[in-house]
Amino acid sequence: MRRPGGAGFELRKLLVPIAFGHDVDAALTAARTLAIPYRATLVLLAAPEPPPPPASRLLPETTALTRQFELDDLRHHLAELAQQLAADLDLQTIVADASPTDAILDATESLQRT
């Protein structure tokens, strides 16, 4: 509960993990609703799921190449998304070569330092 004379809420950066297999539009609508009034930077984060361990052990070079293609594809999709949103938002994009959970934790720690 806010108290009169208390410190106001300040939203500077809003981290939005993006999974293109899910409802991205709903996530972005909610994020825009928060970010625009506060003039907050919207930080879009994408991180592919790691490959299954058996594939990584049996086909390490193929797995690494496939991972690179996935990361490049995510960069492309995030860039397109950022271009669509750039008219009324300050944006930052991150494509992480880590599991989604680790990528979210790393981005949260990194954003707190800036």
Backbone hydrogen bonds in HBPLUS format (Angstrom, degrees):
<---DONOR---> <-ACCEPTOR-->    atom                        ^
c    i                          cat <-CA-CA->   ^        H-A-AA   ^      H-
h    n   atom  resd res      DA  || num        DHA   H-A  angle D-A-AA Bond
n    s   type  num  typ     dist DA aas  dist angle  dist       angle   num
A0006-GLY N   A0003-ARG O   2.96 MM   3  5.32 157.3  2.01 136.0 136.4     1
A0041-THR N   A0012-ARG O   2.80 MM  29  6.14 162.0  1.83 151.0 145.4     2
A0014-LEU N   A0041-THR O   2.84 MM  27  6.22 156.0  1.90 166.8 169.9     3
A0043-VAL N   A0014-LEU O   2.85 MM  29  5.82 175.3  1.85 147.4 148.9     4
A0016-VAL N   A0043-VAL O   2.76 MM  27  5.93 167.0  1.77 167.8 164.4     5
A0045-LEU N   A0016-VAL O   3.04 MM  29  6.01 166.4  2.06 138.0 138.3     6
A0018-ILE N   A0045-LEU O   2.64 MM  27  5.72 165.1  1.66 172.6 168.7     7
A0022-HIS N   A0019-ALA O   2.89 MM   3  5.62 164.7  1.91 129.7 132.2     8
A0024-VAL N   A0022-HIS O   2.94 MM   2  5.87 119.3  2.32 115.2  98.8     9
A0027-ALA N   A0023-ASP O   3.37 MM   4  6.70 162.2  2.41 146.8 151.4    10
A0028-LEU N   A0024-VAL O   2.91 MM   4  6.12 161.7  1.94 157.1 162.2    11
A0029-THR N   A0025-ASP O   2.89 MM   4  6.02 150.7  1.98 145.9 153.9    12
A0030-ALA N   A0026-ALA O   3.13 MM   4  6.34 165.0  2.15 149.2 152.2    13
A0031-ALA N   A0027-ALA O   2.97 MM   4  6.17 158.9  2.01 145.8 152.4    14
A0032-ARG N   A0028-LEU O   2.83 MM   4  5.90 162.3  1.86 148.1 152.6    15
A0033-THR N   A0029-THR O   3.05 MM   4  6.20 154.4  2.12 143.8 150.8    16
A0034-LEU N   A0030-ALA O   3.30 MM   4  6.63 144.7  2.43 142.9 150.7    17
A0034-LEU N   A0031-ALA O   3.18 MM   3  5.30 126.3  2.48  97.6 110.4    18
A0035-ALA N   A0031-ALA O   2.79 MM   4  5.96 170.0  1.80 158.9 162.4    19
A0036-ILE N   A0032-ARG O   3.08 MM   4  5.69 169.4  2.09 144.3 147.6    20
A0039-ARG N   A0035-ALA O   2.87 MM   4  5.71 110.2  2.36 144.9 163.4    21
A0040-ALA N   A0035-ALA O   2.99 MM   5  4.77 159.5  2.03 139.0 140.8    22
A0039-ARG N   A0036-ILE O   3.07 MM   3  4.94 152.9  2.15 102.1 110.6    23
A0042-LEU N   A0090-ASP O   2.82 MM  48  6.20 161.7  1.85 167.4 163.5    24
A0092-GLN N   A0042-LEU O   2.93 MM  50  6.25 141.4  2.08 159.4 157.1    25
A0044-LEU N   A0092-GLN O   2.81 MM  48  6.23 155.8  1.87 167.3 163.0    26
A0094-ILE N   A0044-LEU O   2.80 MM  50  6.17 147.5  1.90 164.2 170.9    27
A0046-ALA N   A0094-ILE O   2.92 MM  48  6.37 155.8  1.98 159.1 167.1    28
A0096-ALA N   A0046-ALA O   2.93 MM  50  6.36 159.3  1.98 159.6 166.1    29
A0055-ALA N   A0052-PRO O   3.09 MM   3  5.62 121.0  2.45 115.0 128.1    30
A0056-SER N   A0052-PRO O   3.19 MM   4  6.48 158.8  2.23 153.5 160.0    31
A0057-ARG N   A0053-PRO O   2.99 MM   4  6.21 154.3  2.06 156.2 162.1    32
A0058-LEU N   A0054-PRO O   2.92 MM   4  6.05 161.0  1.95 151.0 156.5    33
A0059-LEU N   A0055-ALA O   2.84 MM   4  5.57 158.5  1.88 145.8 151.8    34
A0063-THR N   A0059-LEU O   2.84 MM   4  5.90 160.3  1.88 157.5 164.0    35
A0064-ALA N   A0060-PRO O   2.93 MM   4  6.07 156.0  1.99 143.4 149.6    36
A0065-LEU N   A0061-GLU O   2.98 MM   4  6.18 159.6  2.02 148.1 153.5    37
A0066-THR N   A0062-THR O   2.87 MM   4  6.03 161.0  1.91 150.2 155.8    38
A0067-ARG N   A0063-THR O   2.91 MM   4  6.06 154.0  1.97 144.8 152.2    39
A0068-GLN N   A0064-ALA O   3.01 MM   4  6.27 154.4  2.08 144.6 151.0    40
A0069-PHE N   A0065-LEU O   3.02 MM   4  6.36 155.3  2.08 148.5 154.8    41
A0070-GLU N   A0066-THR O   2.94 MM   4  6.24 155.6  2.00 148.7 155.6    42
A0071-LEU N   A0067-ARG O   2.91 MM   4  6.22 161.2  1.95 154.1 158.6    43
A0072-ASP N   A0068-GLN O   2.93 MM   4  6.14 160.9  1.97 149.4 154.7    44
A0073-ASP N   A0069-PHE O   2.90 MM   4  6.06 156.7  1.96 147.9 154.5    45
A0074-LEU N   A0070-GLU O   2.91 MM   4  6.18 156.0  1.97 149.4 156.0    46
A0075-ARG N   A0071-LEU O   2.94 MM   4  6.21 157.3  1.99 149.0 155.1    47
A0076-HIS N   A0072-ASP O   3.02 MM   4  6.27 158.7  2.07 147.3 152.7    48
A0077-HIS N   A0073-ASP O   2.96 MM   4  6.25 165.6  1.98 153.3 156.7    49
A0078-LEU N   A0074-LEU O   2.82 MM   4  5.97 163.6  1.85 154.8 159.5    50
A0079-ALA N   A0075-ARG O   2.91 MM   4  6.02 154.9  1.97 146.0 153.1    51
A0080-GLU N   A0076-HIS O   3.05 MM   4  6.34 157.4  2.11 149.1 154.8    52
A0081-LEU N   A0077-HIS O   2.97 MM   4  6.20 160.4  2.01 147.5 153.2    53
A0082-ALA N   A0078-LEU O   2.80 MM   4  5.97 161.1  1.83 151.7 156.9    54
A0083-GLN N   A0079-ALA O   2.95 MM   4  6.12 152.5  2.03 144.5 151.8    55
A0084-GLN N   A0080-GLU O   3.13 MM   4  6.44 148.9  2.23 144.6 152.2    56
A0085-LEU N   A0081-LEU O   3.14 MM   4  6.43 142.6  2.29 143.7 153.9    57
A0086-ALA N   A0082-ALA O   2.91 MM   4  5.80 126.4  2.20 147.5 160.1    58
A0103-ALA N   A0099-SER O   2.82 MM   4  5.98 162.5  1.85 163.1 169.0    59
A0104-ILE N   A0100-PRO O   2.95 MM   4  6.12 156.2  2.00 149.7 154.9    60
A0105-LEU N   A0101-THR O   3.07 MM   4  6.33 165.7  2.09 151.7 155.5    61
A0106-ASP N   A0102-ASP O   2.85 MM   4  6.02 165.8  1.87 153.0 157.2    62
A0107-ALA N   A0103-ALA O   2.90 MM   4  5.98 161.6  1.93 145.3 150.9    63
A0108-THR N   A0104-ILE O   2.90 MM   4  6.02 156.4  1.96 147.8 154.5    64
A0109-GLU N   A0105-LEU O   3.05 MM   4  6.29 162.8  2.08 150.4 154.3    65
A0110-SER N   A0106-ASP O   2.91 MM   4  6.10 162.0  1.94 150.0 155.6    66
A0111-LEU N   A0107-ALA O   2.85 MM   4  5.94 161.6  1.88 151.6 156.1    67
A0112-GLN N   A0108-THR O   3.12 MM   4  6.23 144.0  2.25 141.6 150.4    68
A0113-ARG N   A0110-SER O   3.20 MM   3  5.42 138.1  2.39 100.0 110.9    69
A0114-THR N   A0111-LEU O   3.26 MM   3  5.28 146.3  2.38  96.9 106.3    70
